């Protein structure tokens, strides 16, 4: 008989939330790398983040089914000879969950159909095999493994975990519990994009903003290394960490967004009092009080969602 999981091994969301707030300085580089590379990858697939979101929303139908019926599918099983049939397409539901106008959802699904990625028969949708390859999360799996490994190291240092797990160990466990973990990840992504789209009105604009922020995060992390960094202190340090800016060409290379579009959207971010540009045309995070307070509230909500995602995922792979 297999040994039963120990309830004492469970890490609750409140604890993860406290750890995130207290150690955001060390966690933030892994988190922002995960988000910026996921969003950049999404944009590069179709030159349209919303279209990619709709595609994974359709694929998430499978993960919902597995979760509802307590079925665990591994990474290899999911991507081997996989076909997907969706019984019906509810445009209103997709529009509501993703905060994308209904007509835009209809138009983008039609574009996916014309591209041969999905096929419609009546109200049913069949996803072509290429749809799975489009969103196979090789980079995301690596970045997510790094993020969760960092959490495990913090838990081990605070004697809340017997030993930490390295990236490769985490990756193997995520793959073994793939359907559960990716259901949780998609839930986080949908909520994250919904919230920030509502603020920016444009996910490509948001991607440019967080690419600039990620550049500031990596600079500030060196500056703050080795000290406790509560979230408010971290935010203030980020605003004073303009030691190394980033230019429009680099942002274009990182995100895949054309340089003229990057320049146009940079002007919008400057008007929103979120970034500034120096005489060398380098860009830095720079909030006024209003934008700082607004984005701080959104970031707090993001941290709550991240804590929920990490606690559920970590408990699944650590206890099972």
N, C-alpha and C positions, 0 to 999 in steps of 0.2 A: 504494500500500500504506500502511495506517495505521501510525503510529509505535507500536512496542510499548511497553507500560508499563515503567517503570524500577523494577527491584527495589530500588534505593537509596531510592526514595520511600516505601517501606513503613515504617510506624511500628509497633513491636512493643508487645505488651501490657505488658511489664515497664516500658518507658519511660513509657507512659501512666499506669501505676500510680504510679510515682515522681513524675510531674508532678502527679497528683491529690493525693497525700499532701502534697507540698510547697506546693501552691497551693490547698488546699481552701477557704481563706477566700474567694477570688474565684470559685471554682467552685460552692461550696455554695448560694448563692442561686438560681442557675439550676437546679441539681439538685433542690432542695426545691420550687421552683415547679413543675417538671415533674411530680414525684411527687404533690404535694398536689392540683394541678389535674387530673391524670389520675384519681386516686382519687375526688376530689369529683365529677368528671364521670361516673365509673363508678357511684357511689352514686345520683346524681340520675336516671340512666336507669331504674332499677328499684327504687330504695330498698333495694338489696341488692348489695353489691360482689361477693359470691360468684357471684350469678346472671350478672352481667356478665362475670366471669372465665370462666365456663363457656361463655358465648356466644363470646368471642374465642378460647377454646381450640378450639371447633368450627371457627371461621373459619380458625384457624391451620393446619388440615388442608391448605388451599390453599397456604399459604406453605411448608409442609413439602414438598409435591409440587413446587413450583417450585424450591426449594432443592436437592432431591434430583436433579432433572433439569437443573440449571444453567440455568433459564429466568428471565429478568428481565422482570417485568411492571411497567409504570409505574403511577403513582397514578391517572391518568385512565383507563387501560385497566381497572384493577381495579374502579373504581366506575362504569363504563359498561356497562349492560345485563349485569350480572353475576349469574349463578345459581350455586349451590353444592349439590352432592350429596355427602353423606358415606355411604360404603358401609356402615359399621356404627358403632354406638356402644358403646365399651368403657367401661362405668361404672367398672370397677376401675382401669383406666389413668388415667381422668380424676381419680378420687379420689386415687390415689397421686401423680400429678404436681402436683395443686393442694392436696393436704393437706386435702381436704374429705371428710367421711364419705360412703360410698357411697350411703346412703339419702337424704342431703341432695342429692347430685348427681341421683339419680333424681327426687326431688321437684321440684327446680328446673328440670330439663329438661321435666317435665310442665307446670310453670307457663309456661315459654316456649312450649310447644305450645298451651296454652289461650289465651295472649295472641296467637296467630297468627304469632309470630315464626319458629317452626320448624314443620315438618310431618313427621310420621313415617309411613312406609309400610313395614311389617314392621320390619326392622332398619336400614333406610335413613333418613337424615334429610335433608330439603330445607330450606334456609334461605330465608325470604322476603326479598324485596328490602329491606324495612324493616330487616332485621337489619344490613345494611351501613350504612344511614344512621344507625342507633343508635350505631355505633362509628366512624363516619368521623372521623379524627383531626385535625380542623382546628386545635384549640388545642394538641394534643400536637405536631403538626408544627412549629408556631411555637416552642414551648418547647424542643423538641429541637434545632431549628436554632440557637437562642440558645446552648444548652449547647455544642454542637459548635463553633460559631463562637468561643466563649470559649477552648476548647481550642486551636483553630488560632491564636489570637492569642498564647497562651502559647508554643506551638511556634515561632512566627515570632520572638518576642522572644528565645528561647533559640537562634535560628539553626538550628533543626531542620526548619524549613519555609521555603521561599523567600518566601512571602507568606501572610498570613492570608486567610481567606474570611469575608465578612460573612453575616448571617443570610439575606438573600435568595438569595445564591449557594448557600448550604448547602441551603436549602429546595428550590431547583430540582434540585439533585443528588440529594437524598433522594427527591423525586418520580420522578425518572428511574430510580432504582434501588429503587423502592418495595418490591417483593416481597422482595428480599434484606434491606433495612434493617429492614422491619417483622417479618420472621422473627427477626432478632437482637433487636429491641426486645421482642417478645413473650416470647422466651426469657429476657430479663432480668427482665421483669415477673413471669413465673410463678415464677422463682427468688426474687425479692424478696418477693413476697406469701407464698410458701411459708414462707420463713424467719421473717418477722415475724409471721405468723399463729401459727406454732408457739410464739412467745414470748408474744404478747398473747392468743391464743385467739379473737380477734375483730378483723376488719379495720376495722370502724367505730371501735372503740376506738383502734386504731392511727392511723387517719386524724385523729382528734381530737388525739392526741399529737403527730403530726408537724405539724399546723396550728399548735399552740402552739410547737413547735420552730422552724418556719419564721419565725414572728414574732420569736423570739429571734435567729435567724440574720441577719435583715435589720438588727436593731439592732447586733449585734456586728460586722457587716461594715463599717459606718461607722467603728466604733471601731478596727478592725484594718487599715483600708485603707492600702495602700502598704508593708506589711511582709511578709516571708516568714512564712507561717503553717503550720507543720507540724501534722499532724493532732492530736497530743496537746495542743499549745499551743492549738489552735483549740477543742478540747473544753473545756478549762479556762476559756477566755475566754467561751464560750457560757454556762457556769454562773454567770459573774459579770456577765452583760450584761443584767440585769433592769432596764433603764431604761424599758422600755415593754411592759406586759403586754397581754393580750387577754382580753375577757370572753366569757361563754357565748353571748350573743346574736350576737356577731361570728363566733364559731366556727360557729354554726348557719347564719348567712347564707352563709358561705364554703363549707361542706361540704354544705349541704342537709339535714343531719340535724336533726330536730325538737329544739327547745330543751330540753324535758323529758328527752329521751334524752341530749343533750349533758351536762346537769347530772348525770344518773345515772352516766354513764361517767367524768366528771371525778372523781367521788368514788372510783372504782376506781383511776384513775391516781394520785390522792393517796395511797391506801393502798399502791400499788406503789412509792411513794417516787420518782416520776418528775416530778411537778409540785408546785407549791405555789400557794396563793391568798392574796392580801393583803387588807387591811381594805377596799379598794375593789372587791373581788371580781374583781381582775385576776389572770390566770394566767401563771405563768412556768415554764420548765424548771428543775427542781431534783432532782438525783439524790442518793441516798445512795451510799456506796462500792460496795455490792453491785450495785445497778441500773446504776450507771455502768460498772462492769467488764463486766457482762453485755451491755449495749447497745453498748459499745465493740467487743467481739468481733464482734457481729453487723454493726456498721457497717464493720469491716475487711473482712468477707466481702462486704458490699455493694459496697465500693470495688473489690475484686477483680473482681466481676461487671461493675461499671460500666466498668472498664478494658478488660475483654474486649469488651464491647459497643461502646465508643467506638473501640477499635483496629480491630475488624473493619469497623465501619460507615465509619469515616473512610478506611480503606484502600480500601474499595470505591468510595467516591465521589471520592476524590482521585487514585487510580491509574488507574481506569477513566474 
